[in-house]
């Protein structure tokens, strides 16, 4: 079923924690960065949970087990059980188990999260291409993953062993900045072999399937910081999304987003779960454009402009409407710097 092209963020008269039964929350860049809680995340999630919203943590990071993630969240002040955590390791393990017989050996390039997920599916993790693996799986293994692991994967894939990847995020946010993610490591094996892996993680359907199976969500809201995984995955799954600006996506990238990357809602951080979302309306008068709060945004003479005053987020929402409407089914190529500076970004 085709979806309409989104040309502006949606409004919500109700707080998002009341409008949706389950928040499907990304972790890196949304709840924490470099292991430390992002500002306002702990308090906002506590209020949402106490108000009856089910919180599920959906991550493309395959390094840690659900138990370890839940323990970390609880230490940060966000009580969680292992059953609240859904990882790309679980999604790729299910994908592999659907393709190979139970008890098959799988060459692992990654961390404990992959090994535990494979064992849960009746598969046997191995370490060498000479262990007669039926599949190769690759997931984020942390900054200390040995280079020789990529060689083992390359040897097996070059022999024709089916290759799977938990996800292909090129970057991962950390306390010191943006670091290479599993997608960068996947490129190493791709260059060495010329092969293409089957990928399970966001934004692809296996991850959405895993999430719905494990949470039973009926009115889910995807909450993420990445346009190319979280938001695209929500759009692929046909569910609403909230982009928070605490991770890798900045305001200029949001304005330039092609339709498949455009979120339902935009907010600064997880406090957006606790409020409604303002309307972005067409401006009255001959000049046209879009209004949100005290801001009006438009494309005039090939330039993206914003006028008014008030909350910077309202200005950004109005600019989204102007840029996305101008771009239609494509990507807005207009220079956004001046307009974003004007509204306070």
Secondary structure, 3 states (H helix, E strand, C coil): CCCCCCCCCCCECCCHHHHCCEEEECCECCCEECCEECCCHHHHHHHHHHCCCEEEEEECCCCCCHHHHHHHHHHHCCCCCHHHEEEHHHHHHHHHHCCCCCCCEEEEECCHHHHHHHHHCCCEEECCHHHCCCEEEECCCCCCCCHHHHHHHHHHHHCCCEEEECCCCCEEEECCEEEECHHHHHHHHHHHHCCCCEECCCCCHHHHHHHHHHHCCCCEEEEECCHHHHHHHHHHHCCEEEEECCCCCCHHHHHCCCHHHCCCEEECCHHHHHCCECCCEECCCCCCCEEECCEEEEEECCEEEEEECCCHHHHHHHHHHHHHHHHCCCCCCCCCHHHHHHHCC
